[in-house]
Amino acid sequence: MVALVLAAAGTPVGAQPRTGTVPPFGVVAAGPNASPTPTPPPPRLPRDFRGKGKWIVRDLDITVPFTWEGRGGDSQMTAGGPQYPIWFTNLIYHDTLYTLTYKWPGLDEHPCSRIPGFNLEALNEGFEGARFVGRETLRRTPDRHVNHWRVGVVFPELPPGNHPRLPLALGDIYVDENNRGTFWQVLQFGVQNLYDPELDEWLVMDTFEHRPGTVTLPQRCEPPR
């Protein structure tokens, strides 16, 4: 999967039917009589942070530990590990986007993909075009009061009407209502999740701290040029 969008828990994987009629992971929207308030600023990933949580692939019935850390503008996601059914890492490292999948069901090739010219500023510029969905509460312990945003890339870019469109990369992002740089939950959907049959994966944060984390480029990935 090619992440960084473009990823809580409360409910075990597979506990809710995939009908589309039940909000995932206990999301509760604001009431119909809530007073309108100004649209908050869009999500913005900070330069320094560290957090732990879970990576959830509901259709495969897989949940694995997940870490997301940033240092000096570089950042790294790591899901699973050698003892788990899935294991991958995604990095923004020295103006380059890397994806390395060590383990995934049915996957035999494990290259480290490298996309130069991508950095934290480019990611946050993408978030600037996010669409505000609303203020919601994620049922946790404790509950998380969040602003829900939707961001995505659809191809081709065409005007409204009856045109074929492909969702290349879509994401639902839930950030703390008091800090747009605190990410609590992300749904990723689209071709970026090509390894998953349903093309959707969740990241769920249990902790998110604004202090420098650790970012390490895997040995099998080519260093930035």
Secondary structure, 3 states (H helix, E strand, C coil): CCCCCCCCCCCCCCCCCCCCCCCHHHEEECCCCCCCCCCCCCCCCCCCEEEEEEEEEHHHCEEEEEEEEEECCEEEEEEECCCCCCEEEEEECCCEEEEEEEECCCCCCCCEEEEECCCHHHHHHHHHCCEEEEEEEECCCCCEEEEEEEEEEEECCCCCCCCCCEEEEEEEEEEECCEEEEEEEEEEECHHHCCCCCCEEEEEEEEEECCCCCCCCCCCCCCCC
